[in-house]
C-alpha cells in the first residue's frame, strides 16, 4: 500500500502538470485494454489447465470409512461419466476371491438396480477360522431407465457394506467395468504399482491397516449404510482451476492500475 501512495488517484491523473486530460484518458484506456487482454489470455489458459486436471482425475475410485484388518467397512465407488456424447448406464465391480468377503450388502440407489453375484471360489479360503468355498464375487449396478443414466459432467456414487477385511497390509483391488449407452465399455482394471506412474485405467483399490479392538468384535448388523459423499476428484480439480483463475485475475487487476498511472505521470 505504501508503493501505491506515491501515485495520484486515477481520477486525479488529468491534473498532472503537462498532460492534457484527453491524452491522459486515452493512455489509461489503452492500458486498461491491454490489461484486460492479458487477463483474458491467462483466464483461458487457466480454464484449459482445469479441464485437463479434471479429465486426468476422472477415474472410477473407491473410498472406505474403515481399513482396519478383520473388520467391516463401507465402500463407496464413485463413477464419473467421461464420454462427450454417451451416458453411463452400468457399473460392474469384481470383488476379491483370494481374500473374499463373507458379507456384502448394497445401499439402494434411486433409479438403479443392484445385483450381488455369489459364485464358487477358485480355491477354498480360511476366513476367521472357517473354510469358505463360496462367496460374493461381483456387484452389478444397472440404470433402470434413461432418466437415471449418468450424463455429461455428472457422476454417481454406489455404496456397499463388506466384511471381513483381510489382514493388515493387504492391497484389496476391485477391477471395474463402466458401460456407456453407445456400447463402449471402459475397464478400470490396471494395477497401480508403488513408485510407478499411475496407469491410464487404474483399478479402484485400498490397503488394509492394523486391526483395533472395535474391529475384532464388530458385526455387519451393527453398522448402518454410510452417507454417500457428493465430492469427486474431478470436482476438486475444477475447484482448484477456478481458484487459480481468481488469483490470476486478481494479480492482473493489481498490476493494471500502477501501470496506467506511471504512463499518465510521464
N, C-alpha and C positions, 0 to 999 in steps of 0.2 A: 504494500500500500504506500510506503514512503516513495518508491520509484515513481508511481503514478502521480504523486503530488507535485512533481516538477513540471508536469504538462498542464496546460489550461484545459478547462472543461470543454466538451465538444461544442456546446452552444456559444462558447466564447472564442472559438477559433477564428471567426471572422474579424475579431477585434485585434488580432495580431498585427503590429505595425508593418506596413509594406506589402501586405497581402490583401487584395480586394476580396470582398465577401463572395462574389460569384466564383472566383477562382478557387477559393478555399473549399466551397461546397462541391465543386467538380472534383477536386482532389480527394475529398472524403468519399464521394460516391464511387470513384474509381477504386479506391482502396477497399471499400465495402464489397463491391462486386467481386474483386479478386479473392477476398477472404471467403465469400460465400461459395465461389467456385472451388476453392481449395477444400472447404468443409464438405461440399457435395462429393468430391472425389474420394476423400477419406471415408465418408459415410458409406459410399458404395463398396469400398474395399472392406470395411468392417462387416457389411452385410454378407459379402461373399465368404469371409472367414467364418462367420457364424453358421452359414449354411453348410460349409464344409465340415465344421465341427459336429453339427447335428447329424449329418449323414454318416460320419465316421463312428458315432456313438449309437446309432440306431440298430442295436442288436437285440435279439431275444435274450433276456437276462433273468437270473433268479435271485431273489432276496430272501433271507431267512431270519427269523426272530430269535433263534437259538441254535448254536452249532455244537453244544455240549454232547460229548460221546454218551451213548446208551440212553439218550433222552428222546423226547418227542418235539417236533418243531413244525411251524407253519412256513410253507414255501410259497412265494408269490412269483409267478412268471409274468414278466412284462413284455408284451409283443407289440411293437410299433409297425405301422404299415409303411413300406418303403417304395411301393410302386406309384408312379405318377398317373397311372391310368386305371389300374385294377384295385379291387378291395380284397381284404383278407377275410377268409371265411372258415379257416380251420387251423387248429394247433394240435400237433401230436407230439407228446413228450414221452420219451423212453425212461423208465426207472431202472436203477442198478439191479443186476442179477447176481453179482458176486458178493454184494453186501445188501441183500434185499430188505425192503420194508415189510413188516408183517401187518402193519396197519396203515391204510390210506383212506382218507375221506376228502370229499370235494366241497368247496364253498360254491353255492349256486351263483351263476352269473346270468342276469336278465337277458333273455333272447338267445341264450346258448345252451346246448345240451352237452353234458359231460358223461363220459363213459370210462370206468375203471376196468381195465382188462387184466385178468389173472391167468397166468399160464404156469406150466411146469418149468422149473429152473433147469439150466443146463446140467447142474450137479447139486446134490444136497449141500446145504449150508447150515452151520450151527449158529443160532441166534438166541442169546440169553439162556444158553444151556439146552435149548430144544433144537431138534433136527428139522429143518424146513426144506420141503421139496417143491412146494407150490407157493407163489406169492404174486402180488400185483406187479406187473412189469411195464404197464403203459397206461397213460391217461390221454384221452382224446376229447377236445372241445370242438364243437361244430355249431356255426351260426344257424339259427332256426329260419331266418328269412333275411332278405337284402337290407331291411331297415336296421338290423343289428350287426351287419358286417362292418369291418374296420376300414374306414376310408382314408383319404389323403390327410396328412398332418394329424392323424389320430392314433391312439394305441388302446389296448385293453389289458387288464390285469386278471390273472387266473390263479386262484389260491387253493392249496391242498394242505391237509394236516397229515404228517407222516411220522413213523417211528418203527422200530427204534433206530437211532442213528448208529453208524459203525464206530469203531474205536477211534481215539484221538489221532489226528494226523492223516486221516484218510481223505483223499480228494474224491468227492462224490460228483459224478458227471451225469448230465441229463441231455443226451442228444435230442434235438427238437426239429420238427419239420413244419414249416409255415406254408400254407396253401393259399393261392390267390384265385380270384374268380375267373381269371383268364387261363387257368390251368397250370400256371407256373408254380413249382414247389422249390422253396429255398431250405436247404438242410443246414441247420446250425449244429454241426457235429464235429468240428475240428477241435482237438485238444490243445489248450494253451500250455506251453512249457515255460517254466520259470527262467528268466534271463533271455528269453527269445521274443522277437516281435510278435504282437498279437496276430493270430491268423485272420483271414478275411471273414470267416464264418465260425467264430468260436462257439463251442457248446456251453450252455449255462452250467455253472459249477460252483461249489464251495468246499472248503476244507474243515473237517471237524476239529474241535478243540477238546481240552481236558474236561472230563465229566465233573459234575458237582453233586452234592448230596440231593438236591432237588431232582436232578435227572434220574438218580438211582431209583426213586420211588414214584416217579411221575407216570401217569397212565393217560391214554388219549382222551378218555371221558372227562378228565379234569380240565381240559383246555377247550375254550370256545374259539370259533374261527376268528382270526385276527382281521382288523380293519384293513381294507386294501389301500395301499399308498397310491396317491394320484400324481406322483412325480416320476420322471424318467430321465435318462442321460441326454436324450435329445432335447427335452425341455430345459434341462440345466445348461446345455450348450447354447441354446437360444438366449437364455438369460445372461450368460457370460458375454455373448456377442452384443446384446443391447446395452449392457453396462459399458463395454468398450466403446461403442458408438457414442454414448453420452459423454464419456471422458474426452473423446476426440473433438466433439463439437464444442465442449466447454473450453478446451485449450485454444481452439480456433477463435472463439469469441474474445478470449482474453488478449490474444496477440493482435487482433484486428484493430482495436481502439488505439493502443500506443503507436502502431504503425501509421495510422491515419493522422494522428496528432503530430508525429515527427515531420511528416510531409507538409502539414499545414504550417508548422513553425518555421520552415525554411523560407 
